[in-house]
Amino acid sequence: MTPILFWALKAALFLLAVAMLCALSRLLIGPSAQDRVMALDCLYVNGMLMMLVLGINYASNVYFEAALLVAIFGFVGSTAMAKFLLRGEVIE
């Protein structure tokens, strides 16, 4: 691994962690339910990206598979929350 890639991965991990902290603060103090759902979406996307960066860092396929699972479950969860906020029920 080249030194430039090493430091770029470390910087990406740090910036993703900062973005997750910002989203977590919005999740906790968000004034409306829509703000909280968007913060949750941002959290799962940042978590997925963090797993991808870790997969590149450690050269392991397990992180890529875990990132795919996080993306699928995050999409299903955010779709269910959006439907619940619009209609008041998830399953009709």
PDB file of N, CA, C and O in Angstrom, chain B, residues numbered from 101:
ATOM      1  N   MET B 101       0.853  -1.179   0.000  1.00  0.00           N
ATOM      2  CA  MET B 101       0.000   0.000   0.000  1.00  0.00           C
ATOM      3  C   MET B 101       0.895   1.237   0.000  1.00  0.00           C
ATOM      4  O   MET B 101       1.825   1.351   0.799  1.00  0.00           O
ATOM      5  N   THR B 102       0.600   2.141  -0.893  1.00  0.00           N
ATOM      6  CA  THR B 102       1.401   3.357  -0.990  1.00  0.00           C
ATOM      7  C   THR B 102       1.074   4.295   0.165  1.00  0.00           C
ATOM      8  O   THR B 102      -0.021   4.227   0.724  1.00  0.00           O
ATOM      9  N   PRO B 103       2.001   5.164   0.526  1.00  0.00           N
ATOM     10  CA  PRO B 103       1.739   6.096   1.631  1.00  0.00           C
ATOM     11  C   PRO B 103       0.576   7.052   1.337  1.00  0.00           C
ATOM     12  O   PRO B 103      -0.147   7.455   2.249  1.00  0.00           O
ATOM     13  N   ILE B 104       0.402   7.408   0.073  1.00  0.00           N
ATOM     14  CA  ILE B 104      -0.706   8.315  -0.265  1.00  0.00           C
ATOM     15  C   ILE B 104      -2.041   7.619  -0.024  1.00  0.00           C
ATOM     16  O   ILE B 104      -2.961   8.214   0.537  1.00  0.00           O
ATOM     17  N   LEU B 105      -2.150   6.362  -0.446  1.00  0.00           N
ATOM     18  CA  LEU B 105      -3.386   5.613  -0.216  1.00  0.00           C
ATOM     19  C   LEU B 105      -3.612   5.388   1.273  1.00  0.00           C
ATOM     20  O   LEU B 105      -4.745   5.473   1.746  1.00  0.00           O
ATOM     21  N   PHE B 106      -2.556   5.105   2.009  1.00  0.00           N
ATOM     22  CA  PHE B 106      -2.675   4.911   3.455  1.00  0.00           C
ATOM     23  C   PHE B 106      -3.262   6.132   4.134  1.00  0.00           C
ATOM     24  O   PHE B 106      -4.206   6.015   4.915  1.00  0.00           O
ATOM     25  N   TRP B 107      -2.716   7.299   3.845  1.00  0.00           N
ATOM     26  CA  TRP B 107      -3.199   8.516   4.489  1.00  0.00           C
ATOM     27  C   TRP B 107      -4.561   8.938   3.954  1.00  0.00           C
ATOM     28  O   TRP B 107      -5.352   9.524   4.694  1.00  0.00           O
ATOM     29  N   ALA B 108      -4.850   8.658   2.700  1.00  0.00           N
ATOM     30  CA  ALA B 108      -6.172   8.982   2.154  1.00  0.00           C
ATOM     31  C   ALA B 108      -7.246   8.137   2.824  1.00  0.00           C
ATOM     32  O   ALA B 108      -8.333   8.632   3.119  1.00  0.00           O
ATOM     33  N   LEU B 109      -6.947   6.858   3.066  1.00  0.00           N
ATOM     34  CA  LEU B 109      -7.913   6.001   3.754  1.00  0.00           C
ATOM     35  C   LEU B 109      -8.128   6.447   5.189  1.00  0.00           C
ATOM     36  O   LEU B 109      -9.258   6.438   5.677  1.00  0.00           O
ATOM     37  N   LYS B 110      -7.069   6.832   5.864  1.00  0.00           N
ATOM     38  CA  LYS B 110      -7.193   7.330   7.246  1.00  0.00           C
ATOM     39  C   LYS B 110      -8.017   8.620   7.282  1.00  0.00           C
ATOM     40  O   LYS B 110      -8.862   8.794   8.159  1.00  0.00           O
ATOM     41  N   ALA B 111      -7.769   9.521   6.329  1.00  0.00           N
ATOM     42  CA  ALA B 111      -8.532  10.771   6.274  1.00  0.00           C
ATOM     43  C   ALA B 111      -9.998  10.496   5.959  1.00  0.00           C
ATOM     44  O   ALA B 111     -10.885  11.135   6.526  1.00  0.00           O
ATOM     45  N   ALA B 112     -10.259   9.550   5.059  1.00  0.00           N
ATOM     46  CA  ALA B 112     -11.643   9.215   4.720  1.00  0.00           C
ATOM     47  C   ALA B 112     -12.366   8.635   5.926  1.00  0.00           C
ATOM     48  O   ALA B 112     -13.522   8.977   6.174  1.00  0.00           O
ATOM     49  N   LEU B 113     -11.703   7.763   6.679  1.00  0.00           N
ATOM     50  CA  LEU B 113     -12.317   7.199   7.877  1.00  0.00           C
ATOM     51  C   LEU B 113     -12.623   8.282   8.904  1.00  0.00           C
ATOM     52  O   LEU B 113     -13.686   8.272   9.524  1.00  0.00           O
ATOM     53  N   PHE B 114     -11.693   9.214   9.081  1.00  0.00           N
ATOM     54  CA  PHE B 114     -11.915  10.294  10.035  1.00  0.00           C
ATOM     55  C   PHE B 114     -13.085  11.182   9.615  1.00  0.00           C
ATOM     56  O   PHE B 114     -13.932  11.529  10.438  1.00  0.00           O
ATOM     57  N   LEU B 115     -13.129  11.544   8.346  1.00  0.00           N
ATOM     58  CA  LEU B 115     -14.201  12.420   7.869  1.00  0.00           C
ATOM     59  C   LEU B 115     -15.558  11.715   7.894  1.00  0.00           C
ATOM     60  O   LEU B 115     -16.576  12.351   8.164  1.00  0.00           O
ATOM     61  N   LEU B 116     -15.584  10.423   7.618  1.00  0.00           N
ATOM     62  CA  LEU B 116     -16.843   9.678   7.727  1.00  0.00           C
ATOM     63  C   LEU B 116     -17.299   9.588   9.173  1.00  0.00           C
ATOM     64  O   LEU B 116     -18.498   9.648   9.447  1.00  0.00           O
ATOM     65  N   ALA B 117     -16.364   9.445  10.102  1.00  0.00           N
ATOM     66  CA  ALA B 117     -16.730   9.426  11.521  1.00  0.00           C
ATOM     67  C   ALA B 117     -17.292  10.780  11.958  1.00  0.00           C
ATOM     68  O   ALA B 117     -18.250  10.835  12.729  1.00  0.00           O
ATOM     69  N   VAL B 118     -16.706  11.857  11.472  1.00  0.00           N
ATOM     70  CA  VAL B 118     -17.233  13.198  11.790  1.00  0.00           C
ATOM     71  C   VAL B 118     -18.629  13.374  11.204  1.00  0.00           C
ATOM     72  O   VAL B 118     -19.507  13.941  11.854  1.00  0.00           O
ATOM     73  N   ALA B 119     -18.840  12.892   9.980  1.00  0.00           N
ATOM     74  CA  ALA B 119     -20.163  12.981   9.360  1.00  0.00           C
ATOM     75  C   ALA B 119     -21.186  12.159  10.134  1.00  0.00           C
ATOM     76  O   ALA B 119     -22.343  12.560  10.258  1.00  0.00           O
ATOM     77  N   MET B 120     -20.761  11.008  10.654  1.00  0.00           N
ATOM     78  CA  MET B 120     -21.676  10.191  11.453  1.00  0.00           C
ATOM     79  C   MET B 120     -22.027  10.875  12.769  1.00  0.00           C
ATOM     80  O   MET B 120     -23.160  10.770  13.239  1.00  0.00           O
ATOM     81  N   LEU B 121     -21.069  11.570  13.363  1.00  0.00           N
ATOM     82  CA  LEU B 121     -21.363  12.318  14.592  1.00  0.00           C
ATOM     83  C   LEU B 121     -22.342  13.460  14.327  1.00  0.00           C
ATOM     84  O   LEU B 121     -23.234  13.712  15.137  1.00  0.00           O
ATOM     85  N   CYS B 122     -22.182  14.145  13.210  1.00  0.00           N
ATOM     86  CA  CYS B 122     -23.117  15.214  12.853  1.00  0.00           C
ATOM     87  C   CYS B 122     -24.520  14.662  12.615  1.00  0.00           C
ATOM     88  O   CYS B 122     -25.506  15.259  13.048  1.00  0.00           O
ATOM     89  N   ALA B 123     -24.608  13.532  11.933  1.00  0.00           N
ATOM     90  CA  ALA B 123     -25.913  12.917  11.688  1.00  0.00           C
ATOM     91  C   ALA B 123     -26.527  12.409  12.984  1.00  0.00           C
ATOM     92  O   ALA B 123     -27.742  12.481  13.167  1.00  0.00           O
ATOM     93  N   LEU B 124     -25.691  11.895  13.887  1.00  0.00           N
ATOM     94  CA  LEU B 124     -26.205  11.428  15.175  1.00  0.00           C
ATOM     95  C   LEU B 124     -26.767  12.577  15.998  1.00  0.00           C
ATOM     96  O   LEU B 124     -27.780  12.421  16.679  1.00  0.00           O
ATOM     97  N   SER B 125     -26.108  13.732  15.935  1.00  0.00           N
ATOM     98  CA  SER B 125     -26.643  14.888  16.658  1.00  0.00           C
ATOM     99  C   SER B 125     -27.978  15.340  16.070  1.00  0.00           C
ATOM    100  O   SER B 125     -28.872  15.742  16.814  1.00  0.00           O
ATOM    101  N   ARG B 126     -28.125  15.279  14.747  1.00  0.00           N
ATOM    102  CA  ARG B 126     -29.395  15.631  14.112  1.00  0.00           C
ATOM    103  C   ARG B 126     -30.470  14.598  14.466  1.00  0.00           C
ATOM    104  O   ARG B 126     -31.643  14.940  14.613  1.00  0.00           O
ATOM    105  N   LEU B 127     -30.060  13.337  14.600  1.00  0.00           N
ATOM    106  CA  LEU B 127     -30.999  12.288  14.973  1.00  0.00           C
ATOM    107  C   LEU B 127     -31.524  12.504  16.383  1.00  0.00           C
ATOM    108  O   LEU B 127     -32.698  12.252  16.656  1.00  0.00           O
ATOM    109  N   LEU B 128     -30.669  12.966  17.273  1.00  0.00           N
ATOM    110  CA  LEU B 128     -31.080  13.152  18.663  1.00  0.00           C
ATOM    111  C   LEU B 128     -31.854  14.444  18.887  1.00  0.00           C
ATOM    112  O   LEU B 128     -32.788  14.458  19.689  1.00  0.00           O
ATOM    113  N   ILE B 129     -31.495  15.532  18.201  1.00  0.00           N
ATOM    114  CA  ILE B 129     -32.140  16.819  18.466  1.00  0.00           C
ATOM    115  C   ILE B 129     -33.015  17.303  17.320  1.00  0.00           C
ATOM    116  O   ILE B 129     -33.481  18.443  17.326  1.00  0.00           O
ATOM    117  N   GLY B 130     -33.238  16.436  16.335  1.00  0.00           N
ATOM    118  CA  GLY B 130     -34.031  16.860  15.177  1.00  0.00           C
ATOM    119  C   GLY B 130     -35.422  17.326  15.587  1.00  0.00           C
ATOM    120  O   GLY B 130     -36.091  16.643  16.362  1.00  0.00           O
ATOM    121  N   PRO B 131     -35.871  18.466  15.086  1.00  0.00           N
ATOM    122  CA  PRO B 131     -37.170  18.981  15.519  1.00  0.00           C
ATOM    123  C   PRO B 131     -38.359  18.185  14.977  1.00  0.00           C
ATOM    124  O   PRO B 131     -39.429  18.204  15.585  1.00  0.00           O
ATOM    125  N   SER B 132     -38.202  17.495  13.865  1.00  0.00           N
ATOM    126  CA  SER B 132     -39.347  16.762  13.322  1.00  0.00           C
ATOM    127  C   SER B 132     -38.944  15.325  13.001  1.00  0.00           C
ATOM    128  O   SER B 132     -37.762  14.981  12.983  1.00  0.00           O
ATOM    129  N   ALA B 133     -39.949  14.505  12.751  1.00  0.00           N
ATOM    130  CA  ALA B 133     -39.702  13.099  12.439  1.00  0.00           C
ATOM    131  C   ALA B 133     -38.994  12.956  11.087  1.00  0.00           C
ATOM    132  O   ALA B 133     -38.195  12.039  10.899  1.00  0.00           O
ATOM    133  N   GLN B 134     -39.281  13.843  10.167  1.00  0.00           N
ATOM    134  CA  GLN B 134     -38.636  13.784   8.863  1.00  0.00           C
ATOM    135  C   GLN B 134     -37.130  14.043   8.984  1.00  0.00           C
ATOM    136  O   GLN B 134     -36.330  13.407   8.298  1.00  0.00           O
ATOM    137  N   ASP B 135     -36.751  14.976   9.856  1.00  0.00           N
ATOM    138  CA  ASP B 135     -35.334  15.237  10.087  1.00  0.00           C
ATOM    139  C   ASP B 135     -34.645  14.014  10.673  1.00  0.00           C
ATOM    140  O   ASP B 135     -33.509  13.702  10.317  1.00  0.00           O
ATOM    141  N   ARG B 136     -35.326  13.333  11.561  1.00  0.00           N
ATOM    142  CA  ARG B 136     -34.740  12.141  12.173  1.00  0.00           C
ATOM    143  C   ARG B 136     -34.591  11.010  11.156  1.00  0.00           C
ATOM    144  O   ARG B 136     -33.599  10.281  11.187  1.00  0.00           O
ATOM    145  N   VAL B 137     -35.555  10.856  10.264  1.00  0.00           N
ATOM    146  CA  VAL B 137     -35.454   9.814   9.244  1.00  0.00           C
ATOM    147  C   VAL B 137     -34.307  10.126   8.280  1.00  0.00           C
ATOM    148  O   VAL B 137     -33.561   9.225   7.896  1.00  0.00           O
ATOM    149  N   MET B 138     -34.164  11.367   7.894  1.00  0.00           N
ATOM    150  CA  MET B 138     -33.056  11.739   7.009  1.00  0.00           C
ATOM    151  C   MET B 138     -31.699  11.544   7.699  1.00  0.00           C
ATOM    152  O   MET B 138     -30.729  11.137   7.061  1.00  0.00           O
ATOM    153  N   ALA B 139     -31.637  11.835   9.001  1.00  0.00           N
ATOM    154  CA  ALA B 139     -30.400  11.604   9.743  1.00  0.00           C
ATOM    155  C   ALA B 139     -30.086  10.115   9.815  1.00  0.00           C
ATOM    156  O   ALA B 139     -28.923   9.720   9.736  1.00  0.00           O
ATOM    157  N   LEU B 140     -31.114   9.289   9.965  1.00  0.00           N
ATOM    158  CA  LEU B 140     -30.906   7.846   9.982  1.00  0.00           C
ATOM    159  C   LEU B 140     -30.423   7.351   8.624  1.00  0.00           C
ATOM    160  O   LEU B 140     -29.559   6.477   8.553  1.00  0.00           O
ATOM    161  N   ASP B 141     -30.973   7.903   7.551  1.00  0.00           N
ATOM    162  CA  ASP B 141     -30.491   7.564   6.207  1.00  0.00           C
ATOM    163  C   ASP B 141     -29.019   7.948   6.038  1.00  0.00           C
ATOM    164  O   ASP B 141     -28.225   7.185   5.488  1.00  0.00           O
ATOM    165  N   CYS B 142     -28.680   9.120   6.510  1.00  0.00           N
ATOM    166  CA  CYS B 142     -27.293   9.579   6.413  1.00  0.00           C
ATOM    167  C   CYS B 142     -26.372   8.681   7.244  1.00  0.00           C
ATOM    168  O   CYS B 142     -25.244   8.403   6.837  1.00  0.00           O
ATOM    169  N   LEU B 143     -26.847   8.231   8.399  1.00  0.00           N
ATOM    170  CA  LEU B 143     -26.042   7.339   9.232  1.00  0.00           C
ATOM    171  C   LEU B 143     -25.775   6.013   8.545  1.00  0.00           C
ATOM    172  O   LEU B 143     -24.645   5.525   8.564  1.00  0.00           O
ATOM    173  N   TYR B 144     -26.792   5.422   7.940  1.00  0.00           N
ATOM    174  CA  TYR B 144     -26.538   4.128   7.320  1.00  0.00           C
ATOM    175  C   TYR B 144     -25.690   4.263   6.056  1.00  0.00           C
ATOM    176  O   TYR B 144     -24.903   3.366   5.754  1.00  0.00           O
ATOM    177  N   VAL B 145     -25.826   5.339   5.326  1.00  0.00           N
ATOM    178  CA  VAL B 145     -24.970   5.538   4.151  1.00  0.00           C
ATOM    179  C   VAL B 145     -23.524   5.757   4.581  1.00  0.00           C
ATOM    180  O   VAL B 145     -22.606   5.204   3.975  1.00  0.00           O
ATOM    181  N   ASN B 146     -23.317   6.553   5.615  1.00  0.00           N
ATOM    182  CA  ASN B 146     -21.951   6.768   6.104  1.00  0.00           C
ATOM    183  C   ASN B 146     -21.363   5.487   6.686  1.00  0.00           C
ATOM    184  O   ASN B 146     -20.173   5.220   6.521  1.00  0.00           O
ATOM    185  N   GLY B 147     -22.189   4.697   7.365  1.00  0.00           N
ATOM    186  CA  GLY B 147     -21.708   3.416   7.882  1.00  0.00           C
ATOM    187  C   GLY B 147     -21.318   2.469   6.765  1.00  0.00           C
ATOM    188  O   GLY B 147     -20.312   1.766   6.856  1.00  0.00           O
ATOM    189  N   MET B 148     -22.124   2.454   5.708  1.00  0.00           N
ATOM    190  CA  MET B 148     -21.811   1.608   4.560  1.00  0.00           C
ATOM    191  C   MET B 148     -20.497   2.056   3.909  1.00  0.00           C
ATOM    192  O   MET B 148     -19.656   1.226   3.566  1.00  0.00           O
ATOM    193  N   LEU B 149     -20.330   3.356   3.743  1.00  0.00           N
ATOM    194  CA  LEU B 149     -19.096   3.875   3.150  1.00  0.00           C
ATOM    195  C   LEU B 149     -17.889   3.596   4.038  1.00  0.00           C
ATOM    196  O   LEU B 149     -16.794   3.332   3.540  1.00  0.00           O
ATOM    197  N   MET B 150     -18.088   3.655   5.345  1.00  0.00           N
ATOM    198  CA  MET B 150     -16.996   3.348   6.255  1.00  0.00           C
ATOM    199  C   MET B 150     -16.584   1.880   6.120  1.00  0.00           C
ATOM    200  O   MET B 150     -15.397   1.557   6.160  1.00  0.00           O
ATOM    201  N   MET B 151     -17.573   0.997   5.959  1.00  0.00           N
ATOM    202  CA  MET B 151     -17.236  -0.417   5.760  1.00  0.00           C
ATOM    203  C   MET B 151     -16.501  -0.634   4.442  1.00  0.00           C
ATOM    204  O   MET B 151     -15.604  -1.473   4.365  1.00  0.00           O
ATOM    205  N   LEU B 152     -16.868   0.105   3.418  1.00  0.00           N
ATOM    206  CA  LEU B 152     -16.162  -0.016   2.142  1.00  0.00           C
ATOM    207  C   LEU B 152     -14.717   0.468   2.254  1.00  0.00           C
ATOM    208  O   LEU B 152     -13.811  -0.153   1.698  1.00  0.00           O
ATOM    209  N   VAL B 153     -14.500   1.555   2.960  1.00  0.00           N
ATOM    210  CA  VAL B 153     -13.141   2.060   3.154  1.00  0.00           C
ATOM    211  C   VAL B 153     -12.325   1.066   3.982  1.00  0.00           C
ATOM    212  O   VAL B 153     -11.148   0.842   3.701  1.00  0.00           O
ATOM    213  N   LEU B 154     -12.948   0.472   5.000  1.00  0.00           N
ATOM    214  CA  LEU B 154     -12.241  -0.540   5.787  1.00  0.00           C
ATOM    215  C   LEU B 154     -11.925  -1.768   4.939  1.00  0.00           C
ATOM    216  O   LEU B 154     -10.870  -2.381   5.106  1.00  0.00           O
ATOM    217  N   GLY B 155     -12.824  -2.128   4.039  1.00  0.00           N
ATOM    218  CA  GLY B 155     -12.562  -3.245   3.139  1.00  0.00           C
ATOM    219  C   GLY B 155     -11.378  -2.988   2.230  1.00  0.00           C
ATOM    220  O   GLY B 155     -10.590  -3.893   1.956  1.00  0.00           O
ATOM    221  N   ILE B 156     -11.252  -1.760   1.765  1.00  0.00           N
ATOM    222  CA  ILE B 156     -10.083  -1.401   0.951  1.00  0.00           C
ATOM    223  C   ILE B 156      -8.828  -1.401   1.818  1.00  0.00           C
ATOM    224  O   ILE B 156      -7.767  -1.851   1.386  1.00  0.00           O
ATOM    225  N   ASN B 157      -8.955  -0.897   3.037  1.00  0.00           N
ATOM    226  CA  ASN B 157      -7.806  -0.801   3.929  1.00  0.00           C
ATOM    227  C   ASN B 157      -7.264  -2.170   4.302  1.00  0.00           C
ATOM    228  O   ASN B 157      -6.050  -2.375   4.288  1.00  0.00           O
ATOM    229  N   TYR B 158      -8.142  -3.113   4.636  1.00  0.00           N
ATOM    230  CA  TYR B 158      -7.706  -4.439   5.071  1.00  0.00           C
ATOM    231  C   TYR B 158      -7.686  -5.466   3.938  1.00  0.00           C
ATOM    232  O   TYR B 158      -7.298  -6.612   4.166  1.00  0.00           O
ATOM    233  N   ALA B 159      -8.088  -5.093   2.741  1.00  0.00           N
ATOM    234  CA  ALA B 159      -8.124  -5.982   1.577  1.00  0.00           C
ATOM    235  C   ALA B 159      -8.905  -7.257   1.882  1.00  0.00           C
ATOM    236  O   ALA B 159      -8.436  -8.371   1.649  1.00  0.00           O
ATOM    237  N   SER B 160     -10.117  -7.056   2.413  1.00  0.00           N
ATOM    238  CA  SER B 160     -10.956  -8.191   2.789  1.00  0.00           C
ATOM    239  C   SER B 160     -12.317  -8.061   2.114  1.00  0.00           C
ATOM    240  O   SER B 160     -12.894  -6.975   2.065  1.00  0.00           O
ATOM    241  N   ASN B 161     -12.823  -9.177   1.594  1.00  0.00           N
ATOM    242  CA  ASN B 161     -14.130  -9.171   0.942  1.00  0.00           C
ATOM    243  C   ASN B 161     -15.286  -9.166   1.933  1.00  0.00           C
ATOM    244  O   ASN B 161     -16.414  -8.845   1.560  1.00  0.00           O
ATOM    245  N   VAL B 162     -15.028  -9.513   3.175  1.00  0.00           N
ATOM    246  CA  VAL B 162     -16.088  -9.580   4.179  1.00  0.00           C
ATOM    247  C   VAL B 162     -16.707  -8.197   4.396  1.00  0.00           C
ATOM    248  O   VAL B 162     -17.920  -8.085   4.571  1.00  0.00           O
ATOM    249  N   TYR B 163     -15.898  -7.165   4.386  1.00  0.00           N
ATOM    250  CA  TYR B 163     -16.404  -5.813   4.582  1.00  0.00           C
ATOM    251  C   TYR B 163     -17.319  -5.382   3.438  1.00  0.00           C
ATOM    252  O   TYR B 163     -18.297  -4.669   3.660  1.00  0.00           O
ATOM    253  N   PHE B 164     -17.006  -5.810   2.226  1.00  0.00           N
ATOM    254  CA  PHE B 164     -17.840  -5.453   1.083  1.00  0.00           C
ATOM    255  C   PHE B 164     -19.201  -6.135   1.172  1.00  0.00           C
ATOM    256  O   PHE B 164     -20.222  -5.530   0.844  1.00  0.00           O
ATOM    257  N   GLU B 165     -19.222  -7.384   1.611  1.00  0.00           N
ATOM    258  CA  GLU B 165     -20.487  -8.089   1.778  1.00  0.00           C
ATOM    259  C   GLU B 165     -21.314  -7.473   2.898  1.00  0.00           C
ATOM    260  O   GLU B 165     -22.533  -7.353   2.779  1.00  0.00           O
ATOM    261  N   ALA B 166     -20.654  -7.084   3.986  1.00  0.00           N
ATOM    262  CA  ALA B 166     -21.356  -6.429   5.087  1.00  0.00           C
ATOM    263  C   ALA B 166     -21.907  -5.077   4.643  1.00  0.00           C
ATOM    264  O   ALA B 166     -23.007  -4.700   5.049  1.00  0.00           O
ATOM    265  N   ALA B 167     -21.170  -4.349   3.824  1.00  0.00           N
ATOM    266  CA  ALA B 167     -21.643  -3.057   3.319  1.00  0.00           C
ATOM    267  C   ALA B 167     -22.867  -3.244   2.435  1.00  0.00           C
ATOM    268  O   ALA B 167     -23.785  -2.424   2.469  1.00  0.00           O
ATOM    269  N   LEU B 168     -22.893  -4.306   1.650  1.00  0.00           N
ATOM    270  CA  LEU B 168     -24.057  -4.596   0.821  1.00  0.00           C
ATOM    271  C   LEU B 168     -25.278  -4.893   1.685  1.00  0.00           C
ATOM    272  O   LEU B 168     -26.380  -4.439   1.375  1.00  0.00           O
ATOM    273  N   LEU B 169     -25.096  -5.644   2.754  1.00  0.00           N
ATOM    274  CA  LEU B 169     -26.212  -5.928   3.668  1.00  0.00           C
ATOM    275  C   LEU B 169     -26.718  -4.661   4.357  1.00  0.00           C
ATOM    276  O   LEU B 169     -27.924  -4.467   4.507  1.00  0.00           O
ATOM    277  N   VAL B 170     -25.791  -3.806   4.771  1.00  0.00           N
ATOM    278  CA  VAL B 170     -26.191  -2.539   5.403  1.00  0.00           C
ATOM    279  C   VAL B 170     -26.985  -1.691   4.425  1.00  0.00           C
ATOM    280  O   VAL B 170     -27.977  -1.070   4.809  1.00  0.00           O
ATOM    281  N   ALA B 171     -26.566  -1.654   3.172  1.00  0.00           N
ATOM    282  CA  ALA B 171     -27.280  -0.865   2.165  1.00  0.00           C
ATOM    283  C   ALA B 171     -28.682  -1.410   1.933  1.00  0.00           C
ATOM    284  O   ALA B 171     -29.634  -0.636   1.826  1.00  0.00           O
ATOM    285  N   ILE B 172     -28.824  -2.724   1.854  1.00  0.00           N
ATOM    286  CA  ILE B 172     -30.140  -3.318   1.616  1.00  0.00           C
ATOM    287  C   ILE B 172     -31.062  -3.065   2.800  1.00  0.00           C
ATOM    288  O   ILE B 172     -32.196  -2.621   2.622  1.00  0.00           O
ATOM    289  N   PHE B 173     -30.578  -3.347   4.013  1.00  0.00           N
ATOM    290  CA  PHE B 173     -31.422  -3.151   5.194  1.00  0.00           C
ATOM    291  C   PHE B 173     -31.730  -1.677   5.427  1.00  0.00           C
ATOM    292  O   PHE B 173     -32.824  -1.342   5.881  1.00  0.00           O
ATOM    293  N   GLY B 174     -30.792  -0.800   5.128  1.00  0.00           N
ATOM    294  CA  GLY B 174     -31.043   0.634   5.280  1.00  0.00           C
ATOM    295  C   GLY B 174     -32.094   1.124   4.311  1.00  0.00           C
ATOM    296  O   GLY B 174     -32.947   1.933   4.676  1.00  0.00           O
ATOM    297  N   PHE B 175     -32.045   0.642   3.070  1.00  0.00           N
ATOM    298  CA  PHE B 175     -33.059   1.041   2.088  1.00  0.00           C
ATOM    299  C   PHE B 175     -34.438   0.554   2.499  1.00  0.00           C
ATOM    300  O   PHE B 175     -35.409   1.307   2.422  1.00  0.00           O
ATOM    301  N   VAL B 176     -34.535  -0.685   2.930  1.00  0.00           N
ATOM    302  CA  VAL B 176     -35.830  -1.228   3.355  1.00  0.00           C
ATOM    303  C   VAL B 176     -36.342  -0.479   4.576  1.00  0.00           C
ATOM    304  O   VAL B 176     -37.531  -0.170   4.662  1.00  0.00           O
ATOM    305  N   GLY B 177     -35.461  -0.187   5.512  1.00  0.00           N
ATOM    306  CA  GLY B 177     -35.872   0.543   6.717  1.00  0.00           C
ATOM    307  C   GLY B 177     -36.325   1.964   6.418  1.00  0.00           C
ATOM    308  O   GLY B 177     -37.326   2.424   6.968  1.00  0.00           O
ATOM    309  N   SER B 178     -35.606   2.656   5.562  1.00  0.00           N
ATOM    310  CA  SER B 178     -36.008   4.030   5.254  1.00  0.00           C
ATOM    311  C   SER B 178     -37.296   4.058   4.429  1.00  0.00           C
ATOM    312  O   SER B 178     -38.100   4.979   4.570  1.00  0.00           O
ATOM    313  N   THR B 179     -37.497   3.056   3.572  1.00  0.00           N
ATOM    314  CA  THR B 179     -38.751   2.974   2.822  1.00  0.00           C
ATOM    315  C   THR B 179     -39.925   2.717   3.756  1.00  0.00           C
ATOM    316  O   THR B 179     -40.990   3.315   3.599  1.00  0.00           O
ATOM    317  N   ALA B 180     -39.736   1.834   4.719  1.00  0.00           N
ATOM    318  CA  ALA B 180     -40.797   1.549   5.689  1.00  0.00           C
ATOM    319  C   ALA B 180     -41.102   2.774   6.548  1.00  0.00           C
ATOM    320  O   ALA B 180     -42.266   3.063   6.827  1.00  0.00           O
ATOM    321  N   MET B 181     -40.067   3.491   6.965  1.00  0.00           N
ATOM    322  CA  MET B 181     -40.298   4.696   7.776  1.00  0.00           C
ATOM    323  C   MET B 181     -41.006   5.783   6.971  1.00  0.00           C
ATOM    324  O   MET B 181     -41.879   6.471   7.501  1.00  0.00           O
ATOM    325  N   ALA B 182     -40.644   5.943   5.710  1.00  0.00           N
ATOM    326  CA  ALA B 182     -41.308   6.947   4.875  1.00  0.00           C
ATOM    327  C   ALA B 182     -42.774   6.596   4.664  1.00  0.00           C
ATOM    328  O   ALA B 182     -43.635   7.475   4.699  1.00  0.00           O
ATOM    329  N   LYS B 183     -43.059   5.328   4.447  1.00  0.00           N
ATOM    330  CA  LYS B 183     -44.446   4.910   4.273  1.00  0.00           C
ATOM    331  C   LYS B 183     -45.228   5.088   5.563  1.00  0.00           C
ATOM    332  O   LYS B 183     -46.395   5.478   5.535  1.00  0.00           O
ATOM    333  N   PHE B 184     -44.594   4.807   6.689  1.00  0.00           N
ATOM    334  CA  PHE B 184     -45.261   4.996   7.977  1.00  0.00           C
ATOM    335  C   PHE B 184     -45.556   6.471   8.232  1.00  0.00           C
ATOM    336  O   PHE B 184     -46.631   6.809   8.726  1.00  0.00           O
ATOM    337  N   LEU B 185     -44.618   7.347   7.902  1.00  0.00           N
ATOM    338  CA  LEU B 185     -44.839   8.778   8.124  1.00  0.00           C
ATOM    339  C   LEU B 185     -45.907   9.343   7.196  1.00  0.00           C
ATOM    340  O   LEU B 185     -46.611  10.284   7.564  1.00  0.00           O
ATOM    341  N   LEU B 186     -46.035   8.776   5.988  1.00  0.00           N
ATOM    342  CA  LEU B 186     -47.036   9.275   5.055  1.00  0.00           C
ATOM    343  C   LEU B 186     -48.441   8.766   5.374  1.00  0.00           C
ATOM    344  O   LEU B 186     -49.402   9.534   5.341  1.00  0.00           O
ATOM    345  N   ARG B 187     -48.565   7.462   5.685  1.00  0.00           N
ATOM    346  CA  ARG B 187     -49.883   6.860   5.819  1.00  0.00           C
ATOM    347  C   ARG B 187     -50.238   6.443   7.232  1.00  0.00           C
ATOM    348  O   ARG B 187     -51.416   6.227   7.516  1.00  0.00           O
ATOM    349  N   GLY B 188     -49.283   6.321   8.120  1.00  0.00           N
ATOM    350  CA  GLY B 188     -49.577   5.906   9.482  1.00  0.00           C
ATOM    351  C   GLY B 188     -49.538   4.405   9.679  1.00  0.00           C
ATOM    352  O   GLY B 188     -49.721   3.930  10.800  1.00  0.00           O
ATOM    353  N   GLU B 189     -49.303   3.641   8.613  1.00  0.00           N
ATOM    354  CA  GLU B 189     -49.178   2.198   8.730  1.00  0.00           C
ATOM    355  C   GLU B 189     -48.200   1.718   7.666  1.00  0.00           C
ATOM    356  O   GLU B 189     -48.040   2.351   6.623  1.00  0.00           O
ATOM    357  N   VAL B 190     -47.549   0.595   7.940  1.00  0.00           N
ATOM    358  CA  VAL B 190     -46.536   0.076   7.021  1.00  0.00           C
ATOM    359  C   VAL B 190     -47.156  -0.982   6.124  1.00  0.00           C
ATOM    360  O   VAL B 190     -46.961  -0.961   4.908  1.00  0.00           O
ATOM    361  N   ILE B 191     -47.899  -1.905   6.716  1.00  0.00           N
ATOM    362  CA  ILE B 191     -48.511  -2.992   5.959  1.00  0.00           C
ATOM    363  C   ILE B 191     -49.998  -2.723   5.849  1.00  0.00           C
ATOM    364  O   ILE B 191     -50.681  -2.511   6.851  1.00  0.00           O
ATOM    365  N   GLU B 192     -50.497  -2.734   4.613  1.00  0.00           N
ATOM    366  CA  GLU B 192     -51.906  -2.427   4.395  1.00  0.00           C
ATOM    367  C   GLU B 192     -52.754  -3.682   4.452  1.00  0.00           C
ATOM    368  O   GLU B 192     -53.972  -3.612   4.289  1.00  0.00           O
TER     369      GLU B 192
END
